[in-house]
Structures are given as C-alpha cells and as structure tokens.
Amino acid sequence: MFAQLIQQIINGLSVGGIYGLASVGYSLIYSVMGFSNFAHGELTMVGAFAAFFTMVALKLPFPVSLLTAMVSSGIFAVVMEKLAYRPLRLKGAPSMYFFIAAMGVSVFLQNIALVTLGGGFRSFPQVFGIKTIKIGPVAVGLVDLIVFVISVGAVQVAQLILLRTRVGKAIRAAAYDGTTASLMGINVDRICFIVFLMAGSLAGLAGLFRGMKYTVHANMGNIILKAFICAIFGGLGSVPGALAGSLLLGVIESLVAGFISSSYRDVFAFLLLIAILLFRPRGLMGQAAEEKA
C-alpha cells in the first residue's frame, strides 16, 4: 500500500508539472490584463500539433520539436493578443468583453483544428522509450521524470525573469497599475506582447508534454479548466502559487484515480475548486490585487 501511495504521488507530480506550465501562463495574463483568458488552452493544442508534425512528418529530433512547440504557441498567443484583446484594451472595454472575446477565440481555434486536422487522436513516437528508474519498490517512468524536471525548471525561469530582470519589474509594475506604469514610461503594449509570448511558450510546452503522456487531438484546449482550478487553488496572480496548486492538484487527481476511481478525478478537482472559493478565496499563496505577479 505504501509503495502504491508513493507511486501515485510521483505520477501526480508529473501531471501537475504539465498543469503548472498551463496555469502559470494563465496567471501571468490575468495579472497584467485582469481577465480569464479561456483561449489559453487552445495554445497547448497548437504547441502539441506543431511538435507532433515536426517530429513525425519532418522527422526532426525532440529538442527541435520542443522549440517548435514553444515558438508556434508563443506566436499564436501574440497574434491573439494583437487581434482580439489589444483593440478592446485600447478602447477601455470592461473585463466581460475580454472574457467574451476569449471564448470566441477558443471556439474559433478549436473548430479550425477540427476542420483542418480532424477529430482523431494521434500518438507521439516513443521519444525516450518506456524506460523506468527503480527506486526501491517504486518505478519512475523516464518520461514522467523528464516532464516534471523541465516543467518545474521552465516555471522557475519564468519566475526569475519576473523577479530579477528589468522586463520582469516592468511586468510587475503593469500588473500593479497599468495606467500609472504607462505614465512612468513603461510601454504597456510591449509588456502585453512579452507576457503573451511567455504564456504562449509555456502553454506550448504543456501541450507537447501532455501529447507525449497521452494523445494529441483538437479538443486538448480543455486543459484550461484544470489550469483555472490550479490558478485559483494556488492564488490568482501568483506564479509560485500556480505551480504549487498545479502540483497539488496533480497529486490529488492521481490519488483519487489510483485508490477510488478515475471516473471521480474531475469530480474531486471541481469539489476542490468550490472548497477553495468558499473557505480561502485567495488560494494558497494568493495576494491582494496590488501585489500581483
């Protein structure tokens, strides 16, 4: 029983790392623009398909596919911001308009993928084989280990950018008060460009790793629901909180699937969301609005 518990926790950390990549980007956009970008999930789908075709059709190595996933999703995110959100921001539109636009972009991208790529499921080739690392009675899949390490590493790089660079300080200033930041000489348009580029790149990584663990398909954007739960769980606007919430949700889902039933995995995830909203609306590491990012 103890070995099975450890095994499920390890599996959950791998899944949580994928959630973390998606939820951190989601939280970054929320911090700066103050709305829930529900089209963010489709960026994971873009990254997954870009990496899949790079690896399968062009037969390029995994590092090139990884870079392709990040670049393609980053470009899509920047175009999304420029065409769908920037005009609304320049007009001073209320948050509800952004939310409606995000839903429209999500449905548009999902249907474009269904029409052009079909609704079938595609599987990545075995990049790292099916190797496992034995630690006593526990077996750690090499893919799970690589996914976890790269995911946490990518999130830590994003956090270092926010805390230690001039761009990061500008992002945090824009998250604090965009109007005042622009008066102080910060180019808010450029900040939004950088934030969407970072968020899109992380989403592309999430899509690649999710495709490697499971399959690639046009409805992969539904991961945004889990990213939303993770961001709420950890605390909206907090990068460390988004990662912590993602890892915890991944472990909880894995334990539920392993010891109860996989059918109840999503049920427990949404019960957790309701509990957090009721008893700790700021989440685990939530901050006041003026301390976001």
Secondary structure, DSSP 8 states (H G I E B T S, - for coil): -HHHHHHHHHHHHHHHHHHHHHHHHHHHHHHHH-S--TTHHHHHHHHHHHHHHHHHTS---HHHHHHHHHHHHHHHHHHHIIIIIHHHHHTT--HHHHHHHHHHHHHHHHHHHHHHH-S--B----SSTT-EEEETTEEEEHHHHHHHHHHHHHHHHHHHHHHHSHHHHHHHHHHH-HHHHHHTT--HHHHHHHHHHHHHHHHHHHHHHHHHHS-B-TTGGGHHHHHHHHHHHH-TT-HHHHHHHHHHHHHHHHHHHHHT-GGGHHHHHHHHHHHHHHH-TT-SS---GGG--
